[in-house]
């Protein structure tokens, strides 16, 4: 039997010092992570010259690609300085994927690293529940994957 090798959880960290080695600060509280990749295209419609009275069929040309990361979870006011410093500024982020192996830390499966701009930071508070946060990171360049050793 074959089953997918899927992560059980992911953690987002922001580079807060150049290094070497570079230092990353965990966005503690951000527990839901989504990585989106998009191919931008342009389209044309071409008619078949043998049947010119029929509608053309679509042809796509890939003109570029982009990626973004969104995260959500519990707001952590202890990270206010780091989050404010990162908002609207190019920073290096990493998303590390983990398998639940029964240990406190989990087993690392690998890490995505890329430069991005935090374009959205939404915080919500209610008297009856804990604060929440949603962040959006719009990537520039490549989102590089490195499998765990």
DOVO-346278 format. One record per atom (N, C-alpha, C): x, y, z; atom name; residue in three letters; residue number from 1. Coordinates in nm, 2 decimals, m for minus. Layout:
<node <X, Y, Z>, 'CA', 'ALA', NUM>
...
% end
This chain:
<node <0.08, m0.12, 0.00>, 'N', 'UNK', 1>
<node <0.00, 0.00, 0.00>, 'CA', 'UNK', 1>
<node <0.09, 0.12, 0.00>, 'C', 'UNK', 1>
<node <0.05, 0.22, m0.07>, 'N', 'UNK', 2>
<node <0.12, 0.35, m0.08>, 'CA', 'UNK', 2>
<node <0.04, 0.46, m0.03>, 'C', 'UNK', 2>
<node <0.09, 0.55, 0.05>, 'N', 'UNK', 3>
<node <0.02, 0.66, 0.11>, 'CA', 'UNK', 3>
<node <0.10, 0.79, 0.09>, 'C', 'UNK', 3>
<node <0.03, 0.90, 0.08>, 'N', 'UNK', 4>
<node <0.11, 1.03, 0.06>, 'CA', 'UNK', 4>
<node <0.20, 1.06, 0.18>, 'C', 'UNK', 4>
<node <0.31, 1.12, 0.15>, 'N', 'UNK', 5>
<node <0.40, 1.16, 0.26>, 'CA', 'UNK', 5>
<node <0.37, 1.31, 0.28>, 'C', 'UNK', 5>
<node <0.28, 1.34, 0.37>, 'N', 'UNK', 6>
<node <0.22, 1.47, 0.39>, 'CA', 'UNK', 6>
<node <0.26, 1.52, 0.53>, 'C', 'UNK', 6>
<node <0.28, 1.66, 0.53>, 'N', 'UNK', 7>
<node <0.31, 1.72, 0.66>, 'CA', 'UNK', 7>
<node <0.19, 1.73, 0.75>, 'C', 'UNK', 7>
<node <0.22, 1.72, 0.88>, 'N', 'UNK', 8>
<node <0.11, 1.73, 0.98>, 'CA', 'UNK', 8>
<node <0.09, 1.88, 1.03>, 'C', 'UNK', 8>
<node <0.20, 1.96, 1.02>, 'N', 'UNK', 9>
<node <0.19, 2.10, 1.05>, 'CA', 'UNK', 9>
<node <0.31, 2.18, 0.99>, 'C', 'UNK', 9>
<node <0.29, 2.31, 0.98>, 'N', 'UNK', 10>
<node <0.39, 2.40, 0.92>, 'CA', 'UNK', 10>
<node <0.41, 2.52, 1.01>, 'C', 'UNK', 10>
<node <0.53, 2.57, 1.01>, 'N', 'UNK', 11>
<node <0.56, 2.69, 1.09>, 'CA', 'UNK', 11>
<node <0.63, 2.80, 1.00>, 'C', 'UNK', 11>
<node <0.58, 2.92, 1.02>, 'N', 'UNK', 12>
<node <0.64, 3.03, 0.94>, 'CA', 'UNK', 12>
<node <0.73, 3.11, 1.03>, 'C', 'UNK', 12>
<node <0.85, 3.14, 0.98>, 'N', 'UNK', 13>
<node <0.95, 3.22, 1.05>, 'CA', 'UNK', 13>
<node <0.99, 3.33, 0.96>, 'C', 'UNK', 13>
<node <1.04, 3.44, 1.03>, 'N', 'UNK', 14>
<node <1.08, 3.56, 0.95>, 'CA', 'UNK', 14>
<node <1.23, 3.58, 0.99>, 'C', 'UNK', 14>
<node <1.31, 3.61, 0.89>, 'N', 'UNK', 15>
<node <1.45, 3.64, 0.92>, 'CA', 'UNK', 15>
<node <1.46, 3.78, 0.99>, 'C', 'UNK', 15>
<node <1.52, 3.77, 1.11>, 'N', 'UNK', 16>
<node <1.54, 3.89, 1.19>, 'CA', 'UNK', 16>
<node <1.68, 3.94, 1.20>, 'C', 'UNK', 16>
<node <1.78, 3.86, 1.16>, 'N', 'UNK', 17>
<node <1.92, 3.90, 1.16>, 'CA', 'UNK', 17>
<node <1.99, 3.82, 1.05>, 'C', 'UNK', 17>
<node <2.09, 3.89, 0.98>, 'N', 'UNK', 18>
<node <2.16, 3.84, 0.87>, 'CA', 'UNK', 18>
<node <2.24, 3.72, 0.90>, 'C', 'UNK', 18>
<node <2.32, 3.73, 1.00>, 'N', 'UNK', 19>
<node <2.41, 3.62, 1.03>, 'CA', 'UNK', 19>
<node <2.55, 3.64, 0.96>, 'C', 'UNK', 19>
<node <2.63, 3.54, 0.93>, 'N', 'UNK', 20>
<node <2.59, 3.40, 0.94>, 'CA', 'UNK', 20>
<node <2.60, 3.34, 1.08>, 'C', 'UNK', 20>
<node <2.52, 3.24, 1.11>, 'N', 'UNK', 21>
<node <2.40, 3.20, 1.04>, 'CA', 'UNK', 21>
<node <2.29, 3.30, 1.05>, 'C', 'UNK', 21>
<node <2.20, 3.30, 0.95>, 'N', 'UNK', 22>
<node <2.09, 3.39, 0.96>, 'CA', 'UNK', 22>
<node <2.00, 3.35, 1.08>, 'C', 'UNK', 22>
<node <1.94, 3.45, 1.14>, 'N', 'UNK', 23>
<node <1.85, 3.42, 1.26>, 'CA', 'UNK', 23>
<node <1.71, 3.44, 1.21>, 'C', 'UNK', 23>
<node <1.62, 3.34, 1.25>, 'N', 'UNK', 24>
<node <1.48, 3.35, 1.22>, 'CA', 'UNK', 24>
<node <1.40, 3.35, 1.35>, 'C', 'UNK', 24>
<node <1.29, 3.43, 1.35>, 'N', 'UNK', 25>
<node <1.20, 3.44, 1.46>, 'CA', 'UNK', 25>
<node <1.07, 3.37, 1.42>, 'C', 'UNK', 25>
<node <1.03, 3.27, 1.49>, 'N', 'UNK', 26>
<node <0.90, 3.19, 1.47>, 'CA', 'UNK', 26>
<node <0.78, 3.29, 1.49>, 'C', 'UNK', 26>
<node <0.69, 3.29, 1.39>, 'N', 'UNK', 27>
<node <0.57, 3.36, 1.41>, 'CA', 'UNK', 27>
<node <0.47, 3.27, 1.50>, 'C', 'UNK', 27>
<node <0.51, 3.26, 1.62>, 'N', 'UNK', 28>
<node <0.44, 3.18, 1.72>, 'CA', 'UNK', 28>
<node <0.29, 3.22, 1.73>, 'C', 'UNK', 28>
<node <0.21, 3.12, 1.71>, 'N', 'UNK', 29>
<node <0.06, 3.15, 1.71>, 'CA', 'UNK', 29>
<node <0.00, 3.13, 1.57>, 'C', 'UNK', 29>
<node <0.08, 3.15, 1.47>, 'N', 'UNK', 30>
<node <0.03, 3.13, 1.33>, 'CA', 'UNK', 30>
<node <0.04, 2.98, 1.31>, 'C', 'UNK', 30>
<node <m0.07, 2.91, 1.30>, 'N', 'UNK', 31>
<node <m0.08, 2.77, 1.30>, 'CA', 'UNK', 31>
<node <m0.13, 2.71, 1.17>, 'C', 'UNK', 31>
<node <m0.21, 2.79, 1.10>, 'N', 'UNK', 32>
<node <m0.26, 2.75, 0.97>, 'CA', 'UNK', 32>
<node <m0.18, 2.81, 0.86>, 'C', 'UNK', 32>
<node <m0.12, 2.74, 0.77>, 'N', 'UNK', 33>
<node <m0.04, 2.79, 0.66>, 'CA', 'UNK', 33>
<node <m0.08, 2.74, 0.53>, 'C', 'UNK', 33>
<node <m0.09, 2.83, 0.43>, 'N', 'UNK', 34>
<node <m0.13, 2.79, 0.29>, 'CA', 'UNK', 34>
<node <m0.02, 2.85, 0.20>, 'C', 'UNK', 34>
<node <0.03, 2.77, 0.11>, 'N', 'UNK', 35>
<node <0.13, 2.82, 0.01>, 'CA', 'UNK', 35>
<node <0.05, 2.81, m0.13>, 'C', 'UNK', 35>
<node <0.05, 2.92, m0.20>, 'N', 'UNK', 36>
<node <m0.02, 2.93, m0.33>, 'CA', 'UNK', 36>
<node <0.09, 2.96, m0.43>, 'C', 'UNK', 36>
<node <0.08, 2.89, m0.54>, 'N', 'UNK', 37>
<node <0.16, 2.92, m0.66>, 'CA', 'UNK', 37>
<node <0.07, 2.94, m0.78>, 'C', 'UNK', 37>
<node <0.10, 3.05, m0.86>, 'N', 'UNK', 38>
<node <0.01, 3.08, m0.97>, 'CA', 'UNK', 38>
<node <0.10, 3.10, m1.10>, 'C', 'UNK', 38>
<node <0.05, 3.05, m1.21>, 'N', 'UNK', 39>
<node <0.11, 3.08, m1.34>, 'CA', 'UNK', 39>
<node <0.03, 3.18, m1.41>, 'C', 'UNK', 39>
<node <0.09, 3.30, m1.44>, 'N', 'UNK', 40>
<node <0.02, 3.40, m1.52>, 'CA', 'UNK', 40>
<node <0.02, 3.36, m1.67>, 'C', 'UNK', 40>
<node <m0.09, 3.38, m1.74>, 'N', 'UNK', 41>
<node <m0.09, 3.35, m1.88>, 'CA', 'UNK', 41>
<node <m0.16, 3.46, m1.96>, 'C', 'UNK', 41>
<node <m0.13, 3.45, m2.09>, 'N', 'UNK', 42>
<node <m0.20, 3.54, m2.18>, 'CA', 'UNK', 42>
<node <m0.27, 3.44, m2.28>, 'C', 'UNK', 42>
<node <m0.38, 3.48, m2.33>, 'N', 'UNK', 43>
<node <m0.45, 3.38, m2.42>, 'CA', 'UNK', 43>
<node <m0.49, 3.44, m2.55>, 'C', 'UNK', 43>
<node <m0.49, 3.36, m2.65>, 'N', 'UNK', 44>
<node <m0.54, 3.40, m2.78>, 'CA', 'UNK', 44>
<node <m0.63, 3.29, m2.83>, 'C', 'UNK', 44>
<node <m0.72, 3.32, m2.93>, 'N', 'UNK', 45>
<node <m0.81, 3.22, m2.98>, 'CA', 'UNK', 45>
<node <m0.78, 3.21, m3.13>, 'C', 'UNK', 45>
<node <m0.75, 3.09, m3.18>, 'N', 'UNK', 46>
<node <m0.71, 3.07, m3.32>, 'CA', 'UNK', 46>
<node <m0.82, 2.98, m3.39>, 'C', 'UNK', 46>
<node <m0.86, 3.03, m3.50>, 'N', 'UNK', 47>
<node <m0.95, 2.95, m3.58>, 'CA', 'UNK', 47>
<node <m0.87, 2.85, m3.67>, 'C', 'UNK', 47>
<node <m0.93, 2.73, m3.69>, 'N', 'UNK', 48>
<node <m0.88, 2.63, m3.78>, 'CA', 'UNK', 48>
<node <m0.90, 2.68, m3.92>, 'C', 'UNK', 48>
<node <m0.80, 2.69, m4.00>, 'N', 'UNK', 49>
<node <m0.82, 2.74, m4.14>, 'CA', 'UNK', 49>
<node <m0.90, 2.65, m4.23>, 'C', 'UNK', 49>
<node <m0.91, 2.52, m4.19>, 'N', 'UNK', 50>
<node <m0.98, 2.42, m4.27>, 'CA', 'UNK', 50>
<node <m1.13, 2.44, m4.24>, 'C', 'UNK', 50>
<node <m1.17, 2.50, m4.12>, 'N', 'UNK', 51>
<node <m1.31, 2.52, m4.09>, 'CA', 'UNK', 51>
<node <m1.32, 2.66, m4.03>, 'C', 'UNK', 51>
<node <m1.31, 2.76, m4.11>, 'N', 'UNK', 52>
<node <m1.30, 2.90, m4.07>, 'CA', 'UNK', 52>
<node <m1.43, 2.95, m4.00>, 'C', 'UNK', 52>
<node <m1.54, 2.89, m4.02>, 'N', 'UNK', 53>
<node <m1.67, 2.93, m3.97>, 'CA', 'UNK', 53>
<node <m1.69, 2.88, m3.83>, 'C', 'UNK', 53>
<node <m1.60, 2.81, m3.77>, 'N', 'UNK', 54>
<node <m1.61, 2.75, m3.64>, 'CA', 'UNK', 54>
<node <m1.53, 2.84, m3.54>, 'C', 'UNK', 54>
<node <m1.58, 2.86, m3.42>, 'N', 'UNK', 55>
<node <m1.50, 2.94, m3.32>, 'CA', 'UNK', 55>
<node <m1.36, 2.89, m3.30>, 'C', 'UNK', 55>
<node <m1.27, 2.98, m3.27>, 'N', 'UNK', 56>
<node <m1.13, 2.94, m3.25>, 'CA', 'UNK', 56>
<node <m1.12, 2.87, m3.11>, 'C', 'UNK', 56>
<node <m1.01, 2.80, m3.09>, 'N', 'UNK', 57>
<node <m0.98, 2.74, m2.97>, 'CA', 'UNK', 57>
<node <m0.87, 2.82, m2.89>, 'C', 'UNK', 57>
<node <m0.88, 2.81, m2.77>, 'N', 'UNK', 58>
<node <m0.79, 2.89, m2.68>, 'CA', 'UNK', 58>
<node <m0.65, 2.83, m2.68>, 'C', 'UNK', 58>
<node <m0.55, 2.92, m2.69>, 'N', 'UNK', 59>
<node <m0.41, 2.89, m2.68>, 'CA', 'UNK', 59>
<node <m0.35, 2.97, m2.56>, 'C', 'UNK', 59>
<node <m0.29, 2.91, m2.47>, 'N', 'UNK', 60>
<node <m0.23, 2.98, m2.36>, 'CA', 'UNK', 60>
<node <m0.08, 2.99, m2.37>, 'C', 'UNK', 60>
<node <m0.03, 3.10, m2.32>, 'N', 'UNK', 61>
<node <0.12, 3.13, m2.32>, 'CA', 'UNK', 61>
<node <0.15, 3.17, m2.17>, 'C', 'UNK', 61>
<node <0.24, 3.10, m2.11>, 'N', 'UNK', 62>
<node <0.28, 3.13, m1.97>, 'CA', 'UNK', 62>
<node <0.37, 3.25, m1.98>, 'C', 'UNK', 62>
<node <0.33, 3.36, m1.91>, 'N', 'UNK', 63>
<node <0.40, 3.48, m1.91>, 'CA', 'UNK', 63>
<node <0.48, 3.51, m1.78>, 'C', 'UNK', 63>
<node <0.45, 3.43, m1.68>, 'N', 'UNK', 64>
<node <0.52, 3.45, m1.55>, 'CA', 'UNK', 64>
<node <0.47, 3.36, m1.45>, 'C', 'UNK', 64>
<node <0.52, 3.36, m1.33>, 'N', 'UNK', 65>
<node <0.47, 3.29, m1.22>, 'CA', 'UNK', 65>
<node <0.49, 3.37, m1.09>, 'C', 'UNK', 65>
<node <0.41, 3.33, m0.99>, 'N', 'UNK', 66>
<node <0.42, 3.40, m0.86>, 'CA', 'UNK', 66>
<node <0.38, 3.30, m0.75>, 'C', 'UNK', 66>
<node <0.42, 3.34, m0.63>, 'N', 'UNK', 67>
<node <0.38, 3.26, m0.51>, 'CA', 'UNK', 67>
<node <0.34, 3.35, m0.40>, 'C', 'UNK', 67>
<node <0.26, 3.30, m0.31>, 'N', 'UNK', 68>
<node <0.22, 3.37, m0.19>, 'CA', 'UNK', 68>
<node <0.20, 3.27, m0.08>, 'C', 'UNK', 68>
<node <0.21, 3.32, 0.04>, 'N', 'UNK', 69>
<node <0.19, 3.24, 0.16>, 'CA', 'UNK', 69>
<node <0.09, 3.31, 0.25>, 'C', 'UNK', 69>
<node <m0.01, 3.24, 0.30>, 'N', 'UNK', 70>
<node <m0.10, 3.30, 0.40>, 'CA', 'UNK', 70>
<node <m0.09, 3.22, 0.52>, 'C', 'UNK', 70>
<node <m0.11, 3.29, 0.64>, 'N', 'UNK', 71>
<node <m0.10, 3.22, 0.76>, 'CA', 'UNK', 71>
<node <m0.21, 3.28, 0.86>, 'C', 'UNK', 71>
<node <m0.26, 3.19, 0.94>, 'N', 'UNK', 72>
<node <m0.36, 3.24, 1.04>, 'CA', 'UNK', 72>
<node <m0.35, 3.16, 1.17>, 'C', 'UNK', 72>
<node <m0.40, 3.22, 1.27>, 'N', 'UNK', 73>
<node <m0.40, 3.16, 1.40>, 'CA', 'UNK', 73>
<node <m0.42, 3.26, 1.51>, 'C', 'UNK', 73>
<node <m0.35, 3.24, 1.63>, 'N', 'UNK', 74>
<node <m0.37, 3.32, 1.74>, 'CA', 'UNK', 74>
<node <m0.27, 3.44, 1.74>, 'C', 'UNK', 74>
<node <m0.32, 3.56, 1.76>, 'N', 'UNK', 75>
<node <m0.24, 3.68, 1.77>, 'CA', 'UNK', 75>
<node <m0.14, 3.67, 1.88>, 'C', 'UNK', 75>
<node <m0.02, 3.71, 1.86>, 'N', 'UNK', 76>
<node <0.08, 3.70, 1.97>, 'CA', 'UNK', 76>
<node <0.14, 3.84, 1.98>, 'C', 'UNK', 76>
<node <0.10, 3.92, 2.08>, 'N', 'UNK', 77>
<node <0.14, 4.06, 2.10>, 'CA', 'UNK', 77>
<node <0.29, 4.07, 2.13>, 'C', 'UNK', 77>
<node <0.35, 3.95, 2.18>, 'N', 'UNK', 78>
<node <0.49, 3.95, 2.20>, 'CA', 'UNK', 78>
<node <0.58, 3.97, 2.08>, 'C', 'UNK', 78>
<node <0.51, 3.95, 1.96>, 'N', 'UNK', 79>
<node <0.58, 3.97, 1.83>, 'CA', 'UNK', 79>
<node <0.55, 4.10, 1.76>, 'C', 'UNK', 79>
<node <0.49, 4.20, 1.84>, 'N', 'UNK', 80>
<node <0.44, 4.32, 1.78>, 'CA', 'UNK', 80>
<node <0.56, 4.40, 1.71>, 'C', 'UNK', 80>
<node <0.67, 4.40, 1.77>, 'N', 'UNK', 81>
<node <0.79, 4.48, 1.71>, 'CA', 'UNK', 81>
<node <0.83, 4.41, 1.58>, 'C', 'UNK', 81>
<node <0.85, 4.28, 1.58>, 'N', 'UNK', 82>
<node <0.89, 4.21, 1.46>, 'CA', 'UNK', 82>
<node <0.79, 4.22, 1.35>, 'C', 'UNK', 82>
<node <0.66, 4.20, 1.38>, 'N', 'UNK', 83>
<node <0.55, 4.21, 1.28>, 'CA', 'UNK', 83>
<node <0.54, 4.35, 1.22>, 'C', 'UNK', 83>
<node <0.55, 4.45, 1.30>, 'N', 'UNK', 84>
<node <0.54, 4.59, 1.26>, 'CA', 'UNK', 84>
<node <0.66, 4.62, 1.17>, 'C', 'UNK', 84>
<node <0.78, 4.57, 1.21>, 'N', 'UNK', 85>
<node <0.90, 4.60, 1.13>, 'CA', 'UNK', 85>
<node <0.89, 4.53, 0.99>, 'C', 'UNK', 85>
<node <0.82, 4.42, 0.98>, 'N', 'UNK', 86>
<node <0.82, 4.34, 0.86>, 'CA', 'UNK', 86>
<node <0.71, 4.39, 0.76>, 'C', 'UNK', 86>
<node <0.61, 4.46, 0.82>, 'N', 'UNK', 87>
<node <0.49, 4.49, 0.73>, 'CA', 'UNK', 87>
<node <0.53, 4.59, 0.62>, 'C', 'UNK', 87>
<node <0.50, 4.55, 0.50>, 'N', 'UNK', 88>
<node <0.53, 4.63, 0.38>, 'CA', 'UNK', 88>
<node <0.67, 4.64, 0.34>, 'C', 'UNK', 88>
<node <0.76, 4.55, 0.39>, 'N', 'UNK', 89>
<node <0.90, 4.55, 0.37>, 'CA', 'UNK', 89>
<node <0.95, 4.41, 0.32>, 'C', 'UNK', 89>
<node <1.04, 4.41, 0.22>, 'N', 'UNK', 90>
<node <1.10, 4.28, 0.18>, 'CA', 'UNK', 90>
<node <1.17, 4.22, 0.29>, 'C', 'UNK', 90>
<node <1.14, 4.10, 0.32>, 'N', 'UNK', 91>
<node <1.21, 4.02, 0.42>, 'CA', 'UNK', 91>
<node <1.22, 3.87, 0.37>, 'C', 'UNK', 91>
<node <1.31, 3.80, 0.43>, 'N', 'UNK', 92>
<node <1.32, 3.66, 0.39>, 'CA', 'UNK', 92>
<node <1.24, 3.58, 0.50>, 'C', 'UNK', 92>
<node <1.15, 3.49, 0.44>, 'N', 'UNK', 93>
<node <1.07, 3.40, 0.52>, 'CA', 'UNK', 93>
<node <1.10, 3.26, 0.50>, 'C', 'UNK', 93>
<node <1.07, 3.17, 0.60>, 'N', 'UNK', 94>
<node <1.08, 3.03, 0.58>, 'CA', 'UNK', 94>
<node <0.96, 2.96, 0.63>, 'C', 'UNK', 94>
<node <0.92, 2.86, 0.56>, 'N', 'UNK', 95>
<node <0.80, 2.78, 0.61>, 'CA', 'UNK', 95>
<node <0.86, 2.64, 0.62>, 'C', 'UNK', 95>
<node <0.86, 2.59, 0.74>, 'N', 'UNK', 96>
<node <0.92, 2.45, 0.77>, 'CA', 'UNK', 96>
<node <0.80, 2.36, 0.79>, 'C', 'UNK', 96>
<node <0.81, 2.24, 0.71>, 'N', 'UNK', 97>
<node <0.70, 2.14, 0.72>, 'CA', 'UNK', 97>
<node <0.75, 2.03, 0.82>, 'C', 'UNK', 97>
<node <0.65, 1.98, 0.90>, 'N', 'UNK', 98>
<node <0.68, 1.88, 1.00>, 'CA', 'UNK', 98>
<node <0.59, 1.77, 1.00>, 'C', 'UNK', 98>
<node <0.64, 1.65, 1.04>, 'N', 'UNK', 99>
<node <0.56, 1.53, 1.06>, 'CA', 'UNK', 99>
<node <0.55, 1.51, 1.21>, 'C', 'UNK', 99>
<node <0.43, 1.48, 1.26>, 'N', 'UNK', 100>
<node <0.41, 1.45, 1.40>, 'CA', 'UNK', 100>
<node <0.47, 1.31, 1.43>, 'C', 'UNK', 100>
<node <0.58, 1.31, 1.49>, 'N', 'UNK', 101>
<node <0.65, 1.18, 1.53>, 'CA', 'UNK', 101>
<node <0.64, 1.15, 1.67>, 'C', 'UNK', 101>
<node <0.56, 1.22, 1.75>, 'N', 'UNK', 102>
<node <0.54, 1.20, 1.89>, 'CA', 'UNK', 102>
<node <0.64, 1.27, 1.98>, 'C', 'UNK', 102>
<node <0.73, 1.35, 1.92>, 'N', 'UNK', 103>
<node <0.83, 1.43, 2.00>, 'CA', 'UNK', 103>
<node <0.77, 1.57, 2.02>, 'C', 'UNK', 103>
<node <0.83, 1.64, 2.11>, 'N', 'UNK', 104>
<node <0.79, 1.78, 2.13>, 'CA', 'UNK', 104>
<node <0.80, 1.87, 2.01>, 'C', 'UNK', 104>
<node <0.91, 1.85, 1.93>, 'N', 'UNK', 105>
<node <0.94, 1.94, 1.82>, 'CA', 'UNK', 105>
<node <0.88, 1.89, 1.69>, 'C', 'UNK', 105>
<node <0.85, 1.76, 1.67>, 'N', 'UNK', 106>
<node <0.81, 1.70, 1.55>, 'CA', 'UNK', 106>
<node <0.93, 1.68, 1.46>, 'C', 'UNK', 106>
<node <0.91, 1.60, 1.35>, 'N', 'UNK', 107>
<node <1.02, 1.57, 1.26>, 'CA', 'UNK', 107>
<node <1.02, 1.66, 1.14>, 'C', 'UNK', 107>
<node <1.13, 1.74, 1.11>, 'N', 'UNK', 108>
<node <1.13, 1.83, 1.00>, 'CA', 'UNK', 108>
<node <1.13, 1.75, 0.87>, 'C', 'UNK', 108>
<node <1.05, 1.79, 0.78>, 'N', 'UNK', 109>
<node <1.05, 1.73, 0.64>, 'CA', 'UNK', 109>
<node <1.12, 1.81, 0.54>, 'C', 'UNK', 109>
<node <1.13, 1.94, 0.57>, 'N', 'UNK', 110>
<node <1.20, 2.03, 0.48>, 'CA', 'UNK', 110>
<node <1.15, 2.17, 0.50>, 'C', 'UNK', 110>
<node <1.22, 2.26, 0.42>, 'N', 'UNK', 111>
<node <1.19, 2.40, 0.44>, 'CA', 'UNK', 111>
<node <1.18, 2.48, 0.31>, 'C', 'UNK', 111>
<node <1.08, 2.56, 0.29>, 'N', 'UNK', 112>
<node <1.07, 2.65, 0.18>, 'CA', 'UNK', 112>
<node <1.13, 2.79, 0.23>, 'C', 'UNK', 112>
<node <1.21, 2.85, 0.15>, 'N', 'UNK', 113>
<node <1.26, 2.98, 0.18>, 'CA', 'UNK', 113>
<node <1.25, 3.07, 0.06>, 'C', 'UNK', 113>
<node <1.20, 3.20, 0.09>, 'N', 'UNK', 114>
<node <1.19, 3.30, m0.02>, 'CA', 'UNK', 114>
<node <1.18, 3.44, 0.04>, 'C', 'UNK', 114>
<node <1.20, 3.53, m0.05>, 'N', 'UNK', 115>
<node <1.18, 3.67, m0.01>, 'CA', 'UNK', 115>
<node <1.04, 3.72, m0.04>, 'C', 'UNK', 115>
<node <0.98, 3.79, 0.05>, 'N', 'UNK', 116>
<node <0.84, 3.83, 0.03>, 'CA', 'UNK', 116>
<node <0.81, 3.96, 0.11>, 'C', 'UNK', 116>
<node <0.70, 4.02, 0.07>, 'N', 'UNK', 117>
<node <0.65, 4.14, 0.14>, 'CA', 'UNK', 117>
<node <0.52, 4.10, 0.21>, 'C', 'UNK', 117>
<node <0.52, 4.13, 0.34>, 'N', 'UNK', 118>
<node <0.39, 4.11, 0.42>, 'CA', 'UNK', 118>
<node <0.30, 4.22, 0.37>, 'C', 'UNK', 118>
<node <0.20, 4.18, 0.29>, 'N', 'UNK', 119>
<node <0.10, 4.28, 0.23>, 'CA', 'UNK', 119>
<node <m0.02, 4.29, 0.31>, 'C', 'UNK', 119>
<node <m0.05, 4.20, 0.40>, 'N', 'UNK', 120>
<node <m0.17, 4.21, 0.48>, 'CA', 'UNK', 120>
<node <m0.14, 4.15, 0.62>, 'C', 'UNK', 120>
<node <m0.19, 4.22, 0.72>, 'N', 'UNK', 121>
<node <m0.18, 4.17, 0.86>, 'CA', 'UNK', 121>
<node <m0.31, 4.21, 0.93>, 'C', 'UNK', 121>
<node <m0.39, 4.12, 0.95>, 'N', 'UNK', 122>
<node <m0.53, 4.14, 1.00>, 'CA', 'UNK', 122>
<node <m0.53, 4.08, 1.14>, 'C', 'UNK', 122>
<node <m0.57, 4.16, 1.24>, 'N', 'UNK', 123>
<node <m0.58, 4.12, 1.38>, 'CA', 'UNK', 123>
<node <m0.73, 4.13, 1.42>, 'C', 'UNK', 123>
<node <m0.78, 4.04, 1.49>, 'N', 'UNK', 124>
<node <m0.91, 4.04, 1.54>, 'CA', 'UNK', 124>
<node <m0.92, 4.01, 1.69>, 'C', 'UNK', 124>
<node <m1.01, 4.09, 1.76>, 'N', 'UNK', 125>
<node <m1.02, 4.07, 1.90>, 'CA', 'UNK', 125>
<node <m1.17, 4.07, 1.94>, 'C', 'UNK', 125>
<node <m1.21, 3.99, 2.03>, 'N', 'UNK', 126>
<node <m1.34, 3.98, 2.08>, 'CA', 'UNK', 126>
<node <m1.34, 3.95, 2.23>, 'C', 'UNK', 126>
<node <m1.43, 4.01, 2.30>, 'N', 'UNK', 127>
<node <m1.43, 3.99, 2.44>, 'CA', 'UNK', 127>
<node <m1.45, 3.84, 2.48>, 'C', 'UNK', 127>
<node <m1.51, 3.76, 2.40>, 'N', 'UNK', 128>
<node <m1.54, 3.62, 2.43>, 'CA', 'UNK', 128>
<node <m1.44, 3.52, 2.38>, 'C', 'UNK', 128>
<node <m1.34, 3.57, 2.31>, 'N', 'UNK', 129>
<node <m1.24, 3.47, 2.25>, 'CA', 'UNK', 129>
<node <m1.10, 3.53, 2.24>, 'C', 'UNK', 129>
<node <m1.01, 3.45, 2.22>, 'N', 'UNK', 130>
<node <m0.87, 3.50, 2.21>, 'CA', 'UNK', 130>
<node <m0.85, 3.57, 2.07>, 'C', 'UNK', 130>
<node <m0.75, 3.66, 2.07>, 'N', 'UNK', 131>
<node <m0.72, 3.74, 1.95>, 'CA', 'UNK', 131>
<node <m0.67, 3.65, 1.84>, 'C', 'UNK', 131>
<node <m0.70, 3.69, 1.71>, 'N', 'UNK', 132>
<node <m0.66, 3.61, 1.60>, 'CA', 'UNK', 132>
<node <m0.58, 3.70, 1.51>, 'C', 'UNK', 132>
<node <m0.51, 3.63, 1.42>, 'N', 'UNK', 133>
<node <m0.42, 3.70, 1.32>, 'CA', 'UNK', 133>
<node <m0.43, 3.63, 1.18>, 'C', 'UNK', 133>
<node <m0.43, 3.71, 1.08>, 'N', 'UNK', 134>
<node <m0.42, 3.66, 0.94>, 'CA', 'UNK', 134>
<node <m0.31, 3.74, 0.87>, 'C', 'UNK', 134>
<node <m0.21, 3.67, 0.81>, 'N', 'UNK', 135>
<node <m0.11, 3.74, 0.74>, 'CA', 'UNK', 135>
<node <m0.10, 3.69, 0.59>, 'C', 'UNK', 135>
<node <m0.06, 3.78, 0.50>, 'N', 'UNK', 136>
<node <m0.04, 3.74, 0.36>, 'CA', 'UNK', 136>
<node <0.10, 3.79, 0.33>, 'C', 'UNK', 136>
<node <0.18, 3.70, 0.27>, 'N', 'UNK', 137>
<node <0.32, 3.72, 0.22>, 'CA', 'UNK', 137>
<node <0.32, 3.71, 0.07>, 'C', 'UNK', 137>
<node <0.35, 3.81, 0.00>, 'N', 'UNK', 138>
<node <0.35, 3.81, m0.15>, 'CA', 'UNK', 138>
<node <0.50, 3.79, m0.19>, 'C', 'UNK', 138>
<node <0.53, 3.68, m0.25>, 'N', 'UNK', 139>
<node <0.67, 3.64, m0.28>, 'CA', 'UNK', 139>
<node <0.73, 3.71, m0.40>, 'C', 'UNK', 139>
<node <0.86, 3.73, m0.40>, 'N', 'UNK', 140>
<node <0.94, 3.77, m0.51>, 'CA', 'UNK', 140>
<node <1.04, 3.67, m0.54>, 'C', 'UNK', 140>
<node <1.06, 3.65, m0.67>, 'N', 'UNK', 141>
<node <1.17, 3.55, m0.71>, 'CA', 'UNK', 141>
<node <1.12, 3.41, m0.68>, 'C', 'UNK', 141>
<node <1.22, 3.32, m0.65>, 'N', 'UNK', 142>
<node <1.19, 3.18, m0.63>, 'CA', 'UNK', 142>
<node <1.15, 3.15, m0.49>, 'C', 'UNK', 142>
<node <1.06, 3.05, m0.47>, 'N', 'UNK', 143>
<node <1.04, 2.99, m0.34>, 'CA', 'UNK', 143>
<node <1.11, 2.86, m0.34>, 'C', 'UNK', 143>
<node <1.23, 2.85, m0.27>, 'N', 'UNK', 144>
<node <1.32, 2.74, m0.28>, 'CA', 'UNK', 144>
<node <1.28, 2.63, m0.18>, 'C', 'UNK', 144>
<node <1.28, 2.51, m0.21>, 'N', 'UNK', 145>
<node <1.26, 2.40, m0.13>, 'CA', 'UNK', 145>
<node <1.39, 2.32, m0.10>, 'C', 'UNK', 145>
<node <1.41, 2.29, 0.03>, 'N', 'UNK', 146>
<node <1.52, 2.21, 0.07>, 'CA', 'UNK', 146>
<node <1.47, 2.10, 0.16>, 'C', 'UNK', 146>
<node <1.48, 1.98, 0.12>, 'N', 'UNK', 147>
<node <1.44, 1.86, 0.20>, 'CA', 'UNK', 147>
<node <1.53, 1.85, 0.32>, 'C', 'UNK', 147>
<node <1.47, 1.80, 0.43>, 'N', 'UNK', 148>
<node <1.54, 1.78, 0.55>, 'CA', 'UNK', 148>
<node <1.64, 1.67, 0.53>, 'C', 'UNK', 148>
<node <1.76, 1.68, 0.59>, 'N', 'UNK', 149>
<node <1.86, 1.58, 0.58>, 'CA', 'UNK', 149>
<node <1.83, 1.45, 0.65>, 'C', 'UNK', 149>
% end
